Amino acid sequence: MEKIDILIVGSGIAALQLAHHLSKQFHVMIITKSTKWNSNSYLAQGGVAAALSYDDHFQLHYKDTLEAGCYFHNNREVLQLVKSAPELIFELQQSGFTFDMNEKGEVCLGKEGAHSRKRIVHSGGDATGKNLMDYFFMNMPSNVKITENEFVYEIILDPQSNRCIGVKTKTPENQIRRYYSRHVVLAVGGVGGLYPYSSNASSITGDGIALAFNAGAEIADMEFIQFHPTLLYVNGKTYGLISEAVRGEGAILMNDSNEKIMEGIHPSLDLAPRHVVAEQIFMQLQSGKKVYLDITMIEHFKEKFPTITALCEKNGVSIAEGKIPVAPGCHFLMGGIVIDSLARTTVEGLYAVGETACSGVHGANRLASNSLLEGLYFGRKLANYFNNLTDSVTKISYPVENPITEQQSIKLPAKEEIQEKMMECAGIMRTGDKLLEFYQWLEQYETNLIHFNELSMKETEIIFMLITAKTIVKSALLRKESRGGHIRKDFPNKEESMQEQHIIQTMNQIFIRRYQNEYHQIAVHA
C-alpha cells in the first residue's frame, strides 16, 4: 500500500500538463497501463489550435468550434478554452518548447477542416504530439513518479462517505497493488480500441469510462464519436492517421473513377467538418469504390510530413505516386465522464481530464486540433485548483476486503468480436435495429457484481470494453436524430422533438441535464 497526494491514471498530454504545473510539495504518481510513450497524444500529428494571426480572433475560433460541434456545447467553457489558447502557446515557448517558425521568426500557422483561419501551430511538421510528449518527459519534475505497465482496474471508495480514496492495479504477473491518494485523476483517453479501425494507441479501450461508471460517476454523450476521415488503408486494414493538415495543404479526396468526392457536398469541400467527410468516404467504400488522397499538388511533401511519409513507406505505399489510400476510423470521443469546470466528477475525490472527460467543449463533433488544446487547458486548470486547495479531507475509512472463496467462471467474447460488432452496429452510420440487436447481444454478458481481483488483465479489459460499449449503444439508441458524430440512417434529420426528450427523461437509469438549450444524456446508477 502506497499513499500519494495526487494520483494520475494515464500518461497523455493532459496528464503531463497537470503533473508539470502541480506544486513541488505534492507527492505525485502517474500510473499507465502500457509504457509512458503509448498514448494518443504521442501519436498526434495535428497541432494545437490558437488564434494567433493578425486576421484571427478567439471569437472566430469560438464560432468555428460551435459550428463544427453542431452547437451542442458548454458555451462558457468553450469561450474560456479558446481565449486561453494563445497564452498556453506562449507559456510553452517561454518554458523552452519550440514550435515551427517561418523565415520571419513567426510561428507557422496551418489550416485544418472547419477552421475559418490559419491557426494550427505545429512542431516538427506532423510530429507535434511526439515533440510535446518528449519535451514533458525530458523535463519531468522530481516530485513526479511514473509507474508503467500497471492496469488500474478499480476505484477504491471510502465505505462511509463513498469518496474516492485510491485505485487497485494489476501487474503483468497478475499481482494486485493498492495505491491510496487524496485525489485521483483519470486521464486515460477515449474508446478507439473498441473499433477495428482506429487512429488511437492500441491500449486505448475505454478503461476510464468503465472505471468511472463502476465507481458510480455520471457518464454523458457517449453516442458522439468522431471518425477521422483519413486513416491509411491497405489491404482491408488501417495503419495510422493521415493528418487533416495534408488536406489543409491542398490534397483532394478522389475515388478510383477519378471523381472528387466532396464536390457538391459541403462549401468547404475536403476541409468540411470531419463527420461530413467521414460519411462521404464511408459511402464510397460501401459502394465498392476506393478512395485516395491526391497529394500531387503538395511540394516537398516528405519534408512537410515526415511521419506520414514513413508510415506510408513502411506499409508499401509510394509517396512518389501521389495517391494515399484512405478509410475512416475511430478517432475521438466527444462524450465521457461528466466533469464540472474544475474537472471534478460526480464522485468526490475523483477527477477527469482530456479525452476521457465530458467537459462540453467539443459538442457533438470536435473541431480539429482542439484536442491537444483541451489537454493543455484542463491540465493546467486542474493543477491550479489543487495548488490553491485547502484540503478538507480529515478521516478516511479504508475498506476491508473479504476473501473470495469461489473462482468465477465467466463467459466472455473475443476482443475482435466486440470490435467488429461495434463497427457494424455502432460505427459511422447507425440504425435503431442494428443498435438494438447489438445491445441485446451485450446484455448476455454479466458485467456487474464481478470480482475483478480474480480476473486476468485481459479478461478485465474485455469486461471494460463491454461496459463502455453498452454506454455507447444505449446513448445511440436514445438519440433519435443525426447530429455531429452520431449519424442515424433512420433519423437523418437533426433535432429530435421535445416530446421524445421528455420520454427519454422518464427511462430507467437515464436522466437529462442541460448545458445551454440542448440536452445531454447521462447514464447514472440506480
C-alpha positions in Angstrom: 0.0 0.0 0.0 1.4 3.4 -1.0 -0.1 6.8 -0.1 0.1 9.6 -2.6 -1.1 13.2 -2.7 -2.3 13.2 -6.3 -2.5 10.0 -8.4 -2.9 10.4 -12.2 -4.1 7.5 -14.3 -2.8 7.9 -17.9 0.3 9.4 -19.5 -1.1 11.7 -22.3 -0.8 15.4 -22.7 -3.5 16.3 -20.1 -1.8 14.1 -17.5 1.7 15.5 -18.2 0.5 19.2 -18.3 -1.2 18.6 -14.9 1.9 17.0 -13.4 4.2 19.8 -14.6 2.0 22.6 -13.1 1.5 20.9 -9.7 3.2 22.4 -6.7 6.5 20.6 -5.9 5.2 20.0 -2.4 2.9 17.2 -3.7 3.9 13.6 -4.0 2.6 12.8 -7.5 2.3 9.4 -9.2 1.4 8.7 -12.8 0.2 5.2 -13.5 -0.1 4.0 -17.1 -1.4 0.7 -18.5 1.3 0.4 -21.1 4.5 2.3 -21.5 4.5 6.1 -21.0 5.0 6.6 -24.7 2.0 4.6 -25.7 -0.7 7.3 -25.8 -2.9 9.1 -28.3 -1.1 12.3 -27.5 2.2 10.8 -28.6 0.6 9.8 -32.0 -1.0 13.2 -32.6 0.0 14.5 -36.0 -2.1 17.6 -35.8 -1.1 20.6 -33.9 -2.7 23.0 -31.3 -5.4 25.4 -32.4 -4.9 29.0 -31.3 -6.0 32.4 -32.7 -2.5 34.0 -33.1 -2.6 35.8 -36.5 -3.5 39.4 -37.1 -6.6 38.5 -39.0 -7.8 36.0 -36.4 -9.5 36.3 -33.0 -10.6 34.0 -30.3 -14.2 34.8 -31.1 -13.7 33.3 -34.6 -12.1 30.3 -33.0 -15.2 30.1 -30.7 -17.6 30.4 -33.6 -15.8 27.6 -35.6 -15.8 25.3 -32.6 -19.5 25.7 -32.1 -20.3 25.2 -35.8 -18.2 22.1 -36.0 -19.8 20.7 -32.9 -23.3 21.4 -34.0 -24.0 23.9 -31.2 -24.1 21.2 -28.5 -21.6 22.7 -26.2 -21.0 24.2 -22.8 -20.6 27.6 -24.4 -19.0 29.3 -21.4 -16.3 26.6 -21.2 -15.6 26.8 -25.0 -15.1 30.5 -24.7 -12.6 30.1 -21.9 -10.8 27.4 -23.8 -10.3 29.4 -27.0 -9.4 32.6 -25.0 -6.7 30.6 -23.2 -5.2 29.1 -26.3 -2.7 31.9 -27.2 -1.5 32.1 -23.6 -0.9 28.4 -23.5 1.2 28.6 -26.6 3.3 31.5 -25.3 3.7 29.7 -22.0 5.2 26.6 -23.7 7.5 28.8 -25.8 8.8 30.7 -22.7 9.5 27.4 -21.0 11.7 26.3 -23.9 9.4 24.3 -26.2 10.0 25.0 -29.9 7.2 25.4 -32.5 7.7 25.5 -36.2 8.7 29.1 -37.3 8.9 30.8 -40.7 11.8 32.8 -42.1 10.5 35.9 -40.4 10.7 34.3 -37.0 7.0 33.9 -36.6 5.1 30.8 -35.6 3.9 28.9 -38.7 0.1 28.5 -38.9 -1.7 25.8 -40.7 -5.3 25.3 -41.6 -7.5 22.3 -41.0 -11.1 21.2 -41.5 -13.9 23.6 -40.3 -11.4 26.3 -39.3 -12.1 29.7 -40.9 -8.5 30.9 -40.4 -5.0 29.5 -40.4 -4.5 28.8 -36.7 -2.9 25.4 -36.2 0.5 25.5 -34.5 2.9 22.6 -35.2 6.2 21.3 -34.0 8.3 19.1 -36.3 5.6 19.2 -39.0 3.3 16.3 -38.3 5.1 15.3 -35.1 3.6 17.8 -32.7 2.2 15.3 -30.3 5.5 13.4 -30.1 7.6 16.5 -29.6 5.3 17.8 -26.9 5.4 14.5 -25.0 9.2 14.2 -25.4 9.6 17.7 -24.0 7.4 17.0 -21.0 9.1 13.7 -20.2 12.6 15.3 -20.5 11.5 18.0 -18.1 9.6 15.8 -15.6 9.5 17.4 -12.1 11.4 15.4 -9.5 8.3 15.0 -7.3 6.5 13.0 -10.0 7.0 9.2 -10.2 5.9 7.3 -13.3 4.7 3.7 -12.9 4.4 1.8 -16.2 2.7 -1.4 -17.2 0.2 -1.4 -14.4 -3.5 -1.7 -15.2 -5.9 0.3 -13.0 -8.9 -1.9 -12.7 -10.9 -0.5 -9.8 -11.5 2.8 -8.0 -11.3 2.4 -4.2 -14.1 4.1 -2.4 -14.4 5.1 1.3 -17.2 2.8 2.5 -18.5 5.5 4.8 -18.5 8.6 2.6 -18.3 6.9 -0.9 -15.4 9.3 -1.6 -12.7 8.1 -4.0 -9.5 7.3 -2.0 -7.4 5.4 -4.4 -7.1 2.7 -7.0 -6.2 -1.0 -7.4 -3.9 -2.1 -10.1 -2.6 -5.3 -11.6 0.9 -6.0 -12.9 1.6 -8.2 -15.9 2.3 -11.0 -13.4 -1.3 -10.5 -12.0 0.0 -9.1 -8.8 -2.6 -6.8 -7.1 -1.4 -3.4 -5.8 -3.3 -0.7 -3.9 -2.5 3.0 -4.0 -4.2 5.4 -1.7 -4.4 9.1 -2.6 -6.3 12.2 -1.6 -7.1 12.9 -5.2 -7.3 10.6 -8.2 -7.3 11.9 -11.8 -8.4 9.8 -14.8 -6.6 10.9 -17.9 -6.7 7.7 -19.9 -8.0 8.7 -23.3 -11.0 7.6 -25.3 -12.5 4.5 -26.9 -10.6 3.9 -30.1 -9.7 0.3 -29.3 -13.4 -0.7 -29.3 -13.3 -0.4 -33.1 -11.2 -2.4 -35.6 -10.2 0.8 -37.5 -8.8 3.5 -35.2 -6.1 6.1 -35.1 -5.7 5.5 -31.4 -2.9 3.8 -29.5 -3.6 0.1 -29.1 -4.0 0.4 -25.3 -6.9 2.8 -25.5 -10.0 0.7 -24.9 -12.4 2.8 -22.8 -10.9 1.9 -19.4 -11.6 5.3 -17.9 -15.3 5.2 -18.8 -15.7 1.8 -17.3 -13.7 2.7 -14.1 -15.8 5.8 -13.5 -19.1 4.1 -14.3 -18.3 1.2 -11.9 -17.5 3.8 -9.2 -20.9 5.5 -9.7 -19.8 8.5 -11.7 -22.1 10.1 -14.4 -21.2 9.4 -18.0 -22.6 11.6 -20.8 -22.9 12.0 -24.6 -21.3 8.6 -25.4 -23.1 8.5 -28.8 -20.9 11.3 -30.1 -17.8 9.5 -31.5 -15.7 11.2 -34.2 -14.4 9.0 -37.0 -11.4 10.6 -38.6 -11.9 10.6 -42.4 -8.4 9.6 -43.4 -6.5 6.7 -42.0 -4.0 4.8 -44.2 -5.9 1.9 -45.7 -4.1 -1.0 -47.2 -5.5 -4.5 -47.9 -8.6 -4.0 -45.8 -6.7 -2.8 -42.7 -5.9 0.7 -41.3 -2.3 1.5 -40.2 -2.4 5.0 -38.8 -3.5 8.6 -39.3 -3.1 10.7 -42.4 -3.4 14.2 -40.8 -6.0 16.7 -41.8 -3.1 19.0 -42.3 -2.5 17.2 -45.6 -5.9 18.4 -46.9 -5.0 21.7 -45.4 -2.1 21.9 -47.8 -4.4 21.2 -50.7 -4.8 17.4 -51.0 -8.0 16.3 -52.6 -10.1 13.2 -51.9 -10.7 11.2 -55.1 -12.3 7.9 -55.8 -10.9 5.3 -58.3 -13.2 6.8 -61.0 -11.1 10.0 -60.6 -14.1 11.8 -59.1 -13.7 14.5 -56.4 -15.9 13.0 -53.8 -16.5 16.2 -51.8 -17.7 18.4 -54.7 -21.3 19.5 -54.1 -21.3 18.0 -50.6 -20.2 21.0 -48.5 -18.9 24.5 -49.2 -15.6 23.7 -47.5 -15.1 20.7 -49.8 -12.3 18.5 -48.5 -12.0 20.6 -45.3 -15.6 20.2 -44.3 -16.2 19.0 -40.7 -14.9 15.6 -40.0 -18.2 13.8 -39.7 -19.3 15.1 -43.1 -16.1 13.9 -44.8 -16.0 10.6 -43.0 -19.6 9.9 -44.0 -18.8 10.5 -47.7 -15.7 8.3 -47.7 -17.6 5.6 -45.9 -20.4 5.7 -48.5 -17.9 5.5 -51.4 -16.3 2.4 -49.8 -19.7 0.8 -49.2 -20.4 1.2 -52.9 -17.3 -0.7 -53.8 -15.1 2.2 -54.7 -11.6 3.0 -53.4 -10.8 6.5 -52.0 -7.4 8.2 -52.3 -5.9 11.4 -51.2 -4.4 13.1 -54.2 -1.2 14.8 -52.9 0.4 15.6 -56.3 -0.1 19.4 -55.7 1.9 19.4 -52.4 5.5 20.4 -52.9 8.2 19.0 -50.6 5.7 16.5 -49.1 8.3 14.4 -47.4 9.8 17.4 -45.6 6.4 18.7 -44.5 5.0 15.3 -43.4 7.9 13.1 -42.4 5.8 10.9 -40.0 3.2 10.3 -42.7 5.8 9.6 -45.3 7.5 7.0 -43.0 4.1 5.4 -42.3 3.2 5.1 -46.0 6.6 3.7 -46.9 6.5 1.2 -44.1 3.2 -0.2 -45.5 4.2 -0.3 -49.1 2.6 3.0 -50.3 4.8 5.1 -52.5 4.5 8.9 -51.9 6.1 9.5 -55.3 2.9 8.1 -57.0 0.9 10.9 -55.3 -2.0 8.7 -54.1 -2.6 7.7 -50.5 -5.4 5.1 -50.0 -7.6 6.1 -47.0 -10.6 5.0 -45.0 -12.3 6.5 -41.9 -11.6 5.1 -38.4 -12.5 5.9 -34.8 -10.6 8.9 -33.7 -12.1 10.8 -30.7 -14.8 10.5 -28.1 -16.7 13.8 -27.5 -18.6 12.4 -24.5 -17.2 10.7 -21.4 -17.0 11.2 -17.7 -19.1 14.2 -16.7 -17.0 17.0 -15.1 -17.6 20.5 -13.9 -15.5 23.5 -14.9 -12.7 22.4 -12.4 -12.6 18.8 -13.8 -14.4 17.3 -10.8 -16.6 14.3 -11.5 -19.7 13.5 -9.6 -17.7 11.2 -7.2 -15.9 13.2 -4.6 -12.1 12.9 -4.9 -12.3 11.7 -8.5 -11.4 14.0 -11.4 -11.1 13.5 -15.2 -9.2 15.5 -17.9 -8.6 15.1 -21.6 -10.5 12.8 -23.9 -11.9 10.6 -21.2 -13.8 13.6 -19.8 -17.0 15.2 -21.0 -16.4 18.9 -20.4 -18.8 20.2 -23.1 -16.0 21.9 -25.1 -16.3 19.6 -28.2 -20.1 19.4 -28.6 -21.3 16.7 -31.0 -18.1 16.8 -33.1 -14.7 18.1 -32.1 -13.0 20.8 -34.1 -9.6 19.8 -35.5 -6.6 20.4 -33.2 -8.8 21.3 -30.2 -7.8 18.1 -28.5 -4.2 18.9 -27.6 -5.5 22.3 -26.6 -8.1 20.8 -24.3 -5.4 18.7 -22.6 -3.2 21.7 -22.1 -6.1 23.8 -20.8 -7.7 21.4 -18.3 -4.3 20.0 -17.2 -3.2 23.5 -16.1 -6.6 24.4 -14.8 -6.8 21.4 -12.5 -3.3 21.9 -11.3 -4.1 25.5 -10.3 -7.2 24.1 -8.4 -5.0 21.6 -6.5 -2.3 24.2 -5.8 -4.8 26.5 -4.2 -6.9 23.9 -2.4 -7.3 23.8 1.3 -7.7 20.1 1.7 -10.8 19.3 3.8 -10.3 15.5 3.9 -10.0 14.6 7.5 -10.7 11.0 8.3 -10.8 8.2 5.7 -12.3 4.7 6.3 -10.3 2.1 4.4 -12.4 -0.8 3.0 -11.9 -4.3 4.4 -11.9 -6.8 1.6 -13.5 -10.2 2.3 -11.7 -13.2 0.7 -13.4 -14.7 -2.3 -14.0 -18.4 -1.8 -15.1 -19.3 -5.3 -13.2 -18.8 -8.6 -15.5 -17.1 -11.0 -16.5 -18.8 -14.2 -17.4 -16.2 -16.7 -18.2 -16.3 -20.4 -16.6 -13.5 -22.5 -16.3 -12.7 -26.2 -13.1 -12.2 -28.0 -11.8 -8.6 -28.3 -12.0 -8.8 -32.1 -15.7 -9.9 -31.9 -16.6 -6.8 -29.9 -14.6 -4.6 -32.4 -16.4 -6.0 -35.4 -19.8 -5.6 -33.9 -19.1 -2.0 -32.8 -18.1 -1.1 -36.4 -21.1 -2.9 -37.9 -23.8 -1.7 -35.4 -22.4 1.4 -33.7 -20.0 2.8 -36.3 -20.1 5.7 -38.7 -23.7 5.1 -39.7 -26.3 3.6 -37.3 -29.8 2.3 -37.3 -32.1 1.6 -34.4 -32.5 -2.1 -35.4 -28.8 -2.7 -35.5 -28.2 -0.8 -32.3 -30.9 -2.8 -30.5 -29.6 -6.1 -31.9 -26.1 -5.2 -30.5 -27.4 -4.1 -27.2 -29.2 -7.4 -26.7 -26.0 -9.2 -27.6 -24.1 -7.2 -25.0 -26.8 -7.9 -22.4 -25.9 -11.6 -22.4 -22.6 -10.9 -20.7 -22.8 -10.2 -17.0 -20.6 -7.2 -16.3 -22.0 -6.3 -12.8 -21.2 -8.0 -9.5 -17.9 -9.2 -10.9 -14.9 -9.8 -8.6 -12.2 -8.2 -10.6 -9.5 -9.3 -8.2 -9.9 -12.8 -9.6 -9.6 -11.9 -13.3 -6.6 -11.6 -15.5 -5.8 -8.2 -17.1 -7.0 -9.5 -20.5 -10.4 -10.6 -19.0 -10.8 -7.3 -17.2 -10.0 -5.3 -20.3 -12.7 -7.2 -22.3 -15.3 -6.6 -19.5 -14.4 -2.9 -19.5 -14.9 -2.9 -23.3 -18.3 -4.4 -22.8 -19.3 -1.9 -20.2 -18.2 1.1 -22.4 -19.8 -0.4 -25.5 -23.1 -0.6 -23.6 -23.0 3.1 -22.7 -22.3 4.0 -26.3 -25.1 1.8 -27.7 -27.6 2.8 -25.1 -26.9 6.5 -25.8 -27.0 6.0 -29.5 -30.4 4.2 -29.2 -31.9 7.1 -27.2 -30.8 9.9 -29.6 -33.3 9.7 -32.4 -31.6 12.2 -34.6 -28.5 12.7 -36.6 -26.0 15.2 -35.2 -22.3 15.5 -35.4 -20.5 12.3 -34.7 -23.9 10.4 -34.3 -25.5 9.5 -37.6 -28.8 7.6 -37.6 -29.8 6.5 -41.1 -33.4 6.0 -39.7 -33.4 9.6 -38.4 -31.4 11.6 -41.0 -32.6 15.0 -39.8 -31.4 16.8 -36.8 -33.4 18.0 -33.8 -35.5 15.3 -32.1 -38.7 16.6 -30.8 -39.2 17.8 -27.2 -41.8 15.1 -26.8 -39.1 12.5 -27.5 -36.8 14.2 -25.0 -39.4 14.1 -22.2 -39.9 10.3 -22.9 -36.2 9.8 -22.5 -36.3 11.6 -19.2 -38.6 9.0 -17.7 -36.5 6.0 -18.8 -34.7 3.8 -16.2 -31.2 4.9 -15.3 -31.1 7.9 -17.6 -31.7 11.5 -16.9 -31.2 14.6 -18.9 -29.1 17.6 -18.0 -28.7 20.9 -19.8 -25.7 23.0 -20.7 -27.4 25.7 -22.6 -30.5 25.0 -24.6 -29.5 21.4 -25.5 -30.0 18.1 -23.7 -27.2 15.7 -22.8 -27.9 12.1 -22.0 -26.2 10.9 -18.8 -26.1 7.3 -17.7 -26.5 7.1 -13.9 -26.6 4.3 -11.4 -29.8 3.1 -9.8 
